[in-house]
Amino acid sequence: MKLRDIINGHRAIKRVALPLVNRPSPLAEQVPELDAQRAVDGGPSEVEVGIRVLTGLELATVYEKAGEFAKARNVSADQLNDRNPIYNLGCSVYTCALACVDPDTAAADPDPFFGERGDVESAALELLSSHHIGRDGIQFLTSVQQLWQDRCSPSALRVAPDKLFGVVRELASENDEVSSRAFLDMRPGMQWLCMRFMAIQLRTLQTQNSSSSSSSPEKPEALGNGKQ
């Protein structure tokens, strides 16, 4: 029996809301200039995009196109790695170009969300030139795609508690180089798990502190300086 004989179905599509430029997070401080421009522009504050995992062939295309993208901008061959910002941008752009689809089309063969069908360069150009997407939109879609790729992976996204505490200690290091590498070396799925782990610990600590404060006896000073 061969792989093609046992595999059925299609790649799952995750629907995500993509925030558009000039529509900052509601958690961010309001900026009068953005408010004024939004009033002029009108339109939606977000658009729904379909995200799917990439095949091995598509990943090869991402790296190939990212290399061409960087070389065209005078990046030398020895700098084609994840520490070069132009190469990284190329990887992000072509990841979005291939992974973002129209969520309202057939999952078996969805239309691309960016550019024309079968033309990855048209999708990359639309991403790079769109003033609605911008840098943050590209980064957002790339992060969501990587997390979705990890979640769909058959590999376990778990780590032993003692090892996780070790990662947290590195993240808390006062050495910026150590703490940043500890974070960047993790795959997106592990970054999410680590963030959730720390959020749970913080919530537990806050709950304990709240319970301790409410149940602790009042000091004598609060009862009339300790006098009857």
Stockholm file with secondary structure:
# STOCKHOLM 1.0

chainA/1-228         MKLRDIINGHRAIKRVALPLVNRPSPLAEQVPELDAQRAVDGGPSEVEVGIRVLTGLELATVYEKAGEFAKARNVSADQLNDRNPIYNLGCSVYTCALACVDPDTAAADPDPFFGERGDVESAALELLSSHHIGRDGIQFLTSVQQLWQDRCSPSALRVAPDKLFGVVRELASENDEVSSRAFLDMRPGMQWLCMRFMAIQLRTLQTQNSSSSSSSPEKPEALGNGKQ
#=GR chainA/1-228 SS CCHHHHCCSCCCCEEEEEECTTCCCTTSCCCHHHHHHHHHHCSCSEEEEEECCCCHHHHHHHHHHHHHHHHTTTCCGGGCSTTCHHHHHHHHHHHHHHHEECTTSCTTSCCBSSSBTTBHHHHHHHHHHCTTTHHHHHHHHHHHHHHHHHHTCSSCCCCCHHHHHHHHHHHTCSCHHHHHHHHHTSCHHHHHHHHHHHHHHHHHHHHHHHHHHHHSCCCGGGGTTTCC
#=GC SS_cons         CCHHHHCCSCCCCEEEEEECTTCCCTTSCCCHHHHHHHHHHCSCSEEEEEECCCCHHHHHHHHHHHHHHHHTTTCCGGGCSTTCHHHHHHHHHHHHHHHEECTTSCTTSCCBSSSBTTBHHHHHHHHHHCTTTHHHHHHHHHHHHHHHHHHTCSSCCCCCHHHHHHHHHHHTCSCHHHHHHHHHTSCHHHHHHHHHHHHHHHHHHHHHHHHHHHHSCCCGGGGTTTCC
//
